[in-house]
Amino acid sequence: MAIKDSSPASANGIVQGMEVIAPEPCLSAPFSPASSKPDGDASHISAQSQPGPIVHNKPTTVTLYASKDLKAAGLIPGVHDLINHAFFASQNPFGIMSAESLRLQSHQQLVDDLSRPGTFSYVITYTGTDLVIGVASAKRHKETVSRQPASMDVAESAFTRTGILEPSTEGWELSTMAVDPSLQRQGLAGLLVKLVEGEVKRRFVLERAEKGTLRLQLVILLSTVKEINLAFYIRRLYHADYETYHGPCTMGNTAGFTIVHMSKRIEV
């Protein structure tokens, strides 16, 4: 059962609110722009690479992928494993998730999550290898009025944002963000956020010029575990719009946790 108290839209064009999710029952720098047109078809984007930062005295490569290219490059298993590893490593010290908790239940779940037209991913690997050490993905926001537990697994439902944007606002979701836990505090996560913001802005500006869209504002949305990641995104000027609390036994957690749904207006 969800309780929602609507409030006026924020400066980011977000209709705000507050939700409390009842507990589940316990059971035994900047990247070179792509040359393609951002018309919403991910197939029009080719993988593009450039040198990344030096990490532990090793060179890295940063590559911008359309979803089909990420799959064709054979990187889905590596991205999947990194997301789950980083998710558990960040939650475990706080007692939020158990060892059985997975952000993604299968490779196919990741493929499905990246299937929305226009979705792109930035992937950081050690140069000359396919070892994924960082990834961030973004997709166009699909408005959801309410959660649909019957058609969503628990993890997907917990991280699903509800509500609508103002008609003049275009939204994108930072849907995936993960860095190898052993390589954190190297600036990789901050770099990935900056790259995603730059690519989203580039597409918005180009599309507005070519199609004459009436949307005047651009926002990036994300949903993350408040107890772990709130400070990171606040430092990058993301604003907390509303929160959803999930009680013990949700996704195998032991103490309950809060998902904070955030947004950032991108100046264009």
C-alpha positions in Angstrom: 0.0 0.0 0.0 1.4 3.4 -0.9 0.5 6.8 0.6 1.1 9.8 -1.6 0.9 13.4 -0.5 1.2 15.6 -3.6 2.9 19.0 -3.4 3.6 21.7 -6.0 6.1 21.1 -8.8 9.7 21.8 -8.1 11.9 24.2 -10.0 13.0 21.2 -12.1 9.5 20.7 -13.5 8.9 17.7 -11.3 5.6 17.0 -9.7 6.6 16.1 -6.1 5.2 13.8 -3.5 6.0 11.5 -0.6 5.4 7.8 -0.5 5.7 5.1 2.2 5.8 1.6 0.9 4.5 -1.0 3.3 7.1 -3.7 4.4 7.3 -6.8 2.3 6.4 -10.0 4.2 9.5 -11.9 5.4 10.0 -15.2 3.6 12.3 -18.4 4.7 37.0 14.7 -19.5 34.1 15.5 -21.7 33.5 12.9 -24.4 33.6 13.5 -28.1 30.0 13.8 -29.3 28.6 11.1 -31.5 28.0 12.0 -35.2 24.6 10.3 -35.3 21.3 12.0 -35.0 19.5 11.5 -31.6 16.1 10.6 -33.1 15.3 8.0 -30.4 16.6 5.0 -32.4 19.6 3.5 -30.6 20.7 1.7 -33.8 21.8 5.1 -35.2 24.7 5.3 -32.7 28.0 3.6 -33.2 30.4 2.7 -30.4 32.9 5.5 -30.0 36.0 5.2 -27.8 38.6 7.6 -26.3 41.3 7.3 -23.7 40.1 7.4 -20.1 41.8 8.2 -16.9 44.8 6.3 -15.5 43.6 4.0 -12.8 46.1 2.2 -10.5 48.8 3.1 -13.1 46.9 1.4 -15.9 45.4 3.2 -18.9 41.6 2.9 -19.4 39.3 3.4 -22.3 35.9 5.1 -22.2 33.4 3.9 -24.8 29.9 5.3 -25.7 27.6 2.4 -26.7 24.2 2.1 -28.1 22.5 -0.9 -26.5 22.8 -3.1 -29.6 26.5 -2.4 -29.8 27.0 -3.1 -26.1 25.3 -6.5 -26.6 27.3 -7.1 -29.9 30.5 -6.4 -28.1 29.8 -9.2 -25.6 29.8 -6.9 -22.6 26.4 -7.7 -21.2 27.8 -10.3 -18.8 30.6 -8.1 -17.6 28.2 -5.1 -17.0 25.7 -7.3 -15.3 28.3 -8.8 -12.9 29.7 -5.3 -12.1 26.3 -3.9 -11.3 25.5 -6.7 -8.9 28.9 -6.7 -7.3 28.9 -2.9 -6.8 25.4 -2.9 -5.5 26.0 -5.5 -2.8 29.4 -4.1 -1.9 27.9 -0.6 -1.3 24.9 -1.9 0.8 26.5 -4.7 2.8 28.6 -2.5 5.3 25.3 -0.8 6.3 23.5 -4.1 6.8 20.9 -3.1 4.2 21.2 -6.1 1.8 22.0 -9.8 2.3 24.4 -11.8 0.2 21.5 -13.1 -1.8 20.4 -9.7 -2.8 20.9 -8.9 -6.5 20.2 -5.6 -8.3 19.7 -7.6 -11.5 18.4 -11.2 -11.5 19.6 -12.1 -15.0 21.5 -10.9 -18.1 18.1 -10.7 -19.8 16.8 -8.2 -17.2 19.7 -5.9 -18.1 19.0 -6.3 -21.8 15.4 -5.5 -21.2 16.3 -2.4 -19.1 18.5 -1.1 -21.9 16.0 -1.8 -24.7 14.1 1.5 -24.7 14.9 3.4 -28.0 17.7 5.9 -27.6 19.2 4.3 -24.5 23.0 4.6 -24.3 25.8 3.5 -22.0 29.3 4.7 -21.2 31.6 1.9 -20.3 35.1 2.1 -18.8 37.5 -0.8 -19.3 41.2 -1.3 -18.9 42.7 -0.5 -22.3 43.0 -3.6 -24.5 40.7 -5.7 -22.4 37.0 -6.3 -22.0 37.1 -6.0 -18.2 34.4 -3.6 -17.2 35.3 -1.4 -14.3 32.7 1.3 -14.6 29.3 1.8 -16.4 26.6 4.4 -16.6 23.4 4.2 -18.7 20.7 6.7 -19.5 17.3 6.3 -21.2 14.4 8.6 -22.0 12.0 8.8 -19.0 8.8 6.9 -19.3 6.2 8.3 -17.0 4.6 5.9 -14.5 1.6 6.9 -12.6 1.8 4.0 -10.1 3.8 0.9 -9.4 2.6 -2.4 -10.9 3.7 -5.2 -8.5 2.1 -7.9 -10.6 4.3 -7.1 -13.6 7.5 -6.0 -11.8 10.0 -7.8 -9.6 10.7 -6.3 -6.2 13.9 -4.6 -7.2 12.4 -3.0 -10.3 9.4 -1.8 -8.4 11.5 -0.3 -5.6 13.6 1.8 -8.0 10.7 2.8 -10.2 9.8 6.5 -10.1 6.2 7.5 -10.1 4.5 10.8 -11.1 4.6 13.0 -14.2 6.8 15.8 -15.6 5.4 19.1 -16.7 4.6 19.2 -20.4 7.4 21.6 -21.1 10.0 19.3 -19.5 11.9 16.5 -21.2 13.2 13.8 -18.8 16.0 11.3 -19.0 16.8 8.6 -16.4 20.3 7.8 -15.1 19.2 4.1 -15.0 22.5 2.4 -14.3 25.6 3.5 -12.4 28.3 1.2 -11.1 32.0 1.3 -10.4 34.2 -1.6 -9.4 34.3 -1.4 -5.5 38.1 -1.8 -5.5 38.5 1.2 -7.7 36.1 3.7 -6.0 37.3 7.1 -4.9 39.3 7.4 -8.2 36.8 9.8 -9.7 35.3 7.3 -12.1 31.7 7.7 -10.9 31.9 11.5 -11.1 33.3 11.2 -14.6 30.5 8.9 -15.7 27.8 11.3 -14.4 29.4 14.2 -16.3 29.6 12.1 -19.5 26.0 11.1 -19.3 24.9 14.7 -18.6 26.9 15.9 -21.6 25.5 13.4 -24.0 21.9 14.0 -22.8 22.3 17.7 -23.3 23.9 17.2 -26.7 20.9 15.2 -27.9 18.3 17.6 -26.4 19.9 20.6 -28.1 20.3 18.9 -31.5 16.8 17.4 -31.4 15.2 20.8 -30.4 17.1 22.5 -33.3 16.1 19.9 -35.9 12.5 19.1 -34.8 11.5 22.4 -33.1 10.3 20.7 -30.0 8.4 22.9 -27.6 10.0 21.4 -24.6 12.0 24.1 -22.9 13.6 22.3 -19.9 15.8 19.2 -19.6 16.1 17.2 -16.4 17.9 14.0 -15.5 16.2 11.7 -13.0 17.5 9.0 -10.9 16.5 6.7 -8.0 19.1 5.5 -5.5 19.5 4.2 -2.0 19.4 7.2 0.3 21.6 5.8 3.1 24.4 5.2 0.6 24.4 7.6 -2.3 22.5 10.7 -1.3 25.6 12.8 -0.5 27.3 11.8 -3.8 24.5 13.1 -5.9 23.8 16.2 -3.8 27.5 17.2 -4.4 26.6 17.0 -8.1 23.6 19.3 -7.7 20.9 16.7 -7.8 17.8 17.6 -5.8 15.7 15.1 -3.7 12.1 15.2 -5.0 10.6 12.5 -2.8 11.4 9.2 -1.0 10.0 5.7 -0.7 10.7 3.6 2.4 10.9 -0.1 2.1 10.8 -2.2 5.2 12.8 -5.2 6.4 12.8 -8.3 4.1 12.4 -6.2 0.9 15.1 -7.4 -1.5 16.6 -9.5 1.3 17.5 -6.4 3.4 17.6 -6.7 7.2 17.1 -3.2 8.4 14.8 -1.4 5.9 16.0 1.2 3.5 14.9 4.4 1.7 15.0 5.0 -2.0 15.4 8.7 -2.8 14.1 9.9 -6.2 16.2 12.8 -7.4 16.5 15.2 -10.4 18.8 17.8 -11.8 17.9 20.5 -14.3 20.5 20.7 -17.1 21.1 24.1 -18.4 20.7 24.3 -22.2 
